[in-house]
Amino acid sequence: MKFPLEQILKFETIQYLHDNIIRRTGGLEGIKDKGGILSALANPFHTFAGKELYPTIIEKIGIIFFSLIKNHGFTDGNKRTACLVLDMVLYNYNIFLNANDEKMEEVAIRIAENKFSKEETFNWIYKNIRRIEEK
């Protein structure tokens, strides 16, 4: 069953995922910039002149991933949280990301270091996904 993107991208859900990652893998707990997190979660729904800026589900998911990393809203664990959110939202839409943890980490670091643009992020996701067969 697909949940609407608006329902998945609630601040409390993302904070819960972040807190669990920090507990499991280590790091500093806490929020550095709640506005940055909220902005990242709102990005997929932005429009300009009546048109969606991110019209496809992959672009919507990609901009969340990109923005959670770039906005650095949590004290620590932003890239880990963004990777988990990317996987979770793709899975909700029966899409599998064919990239191991090392590759995801590499892409996340490149985004954080301004070496990967939004468009490159979208293209990377498009190139590394496949639909999950529904039974």
C-alpha positions, -999 to 999 in steps of 0.1 A, spaced: 0 0 0 13 34 -9 11 62 16 9 97 3 42 115 3 27 142 25 19 116 52 54 101 51 72 134 52 61 145 86 87 162 108 80 138 136 86 107 114 120 121 101 131 130 136 122 95 148 142 79 120 171 102 128 170 95 165 171 57 158 200 60 135 220 80 161 212 54 188 222 25 165 253 40 148 265 67 172 268 104 170 253 135 185 216 137 191 196 169 185 183 194 160 206 222 148 181 239 125 144 227 125 137 252 97 162 235 75 145 201 81 111 215 75 123 232 43 138 199 30 104 182 36 85 210 19 107 211 -12 90 183 -32 57 203 -31 70 237 -44 56 252 -76 64 281 -98 40 297 -121 15 270 -114 39 242 -123 55 217 -100 92 222 -97 97 185 -91 69 167 -111 81 131 -109 82 110 -78 119 104 -83 126 142 -84 104 146 -53 123 119 -35 156 132 -49 151 167 -37 143 155 -2 175 134 -1 195 163 -15 180 189 8 182 169 40 220 166 34 225 202 22 203 219 49 222 201 77 192 204 101 204 178 126 234 182 148 248 149 134 236 121 111 222 142 83 236 120 55 226 88 73 191 101 78 188 113 42 199 78 30 173 61 52 146 85 41 155 79 4 152 41 9 120 43 29 102 66 4 114 46 -26 102 14 -9 68 30 -3 65 34 -41 77 -2 -48 110 11 -60 143 -5 -51 176 15 -51 203 -8 -65 232 8 -46 251 -6 -16 258 14 16 293 25 3 279 39 -29 251 57 -11 276 71 14 298 83 -15 269 101 -32 258 117 1 294 129 8 297 143 -27 264 162 -22 276 176 12 309 187 -4 291 205 -33 304 180 -58 270 166 -68 242 189 -81 204 183 -77 203 172 -113 232 148 -108 214 134 -78 182 129 -97 201 112 -126 219 89 -102 187 78 -86 170 72 -120 200 51 -131 201 30 -99 164 21 -94 142 -7 -104 105 -14 -97 96 -41 -72 72 -66 -87 39 -65 -68 23 -99 -60 
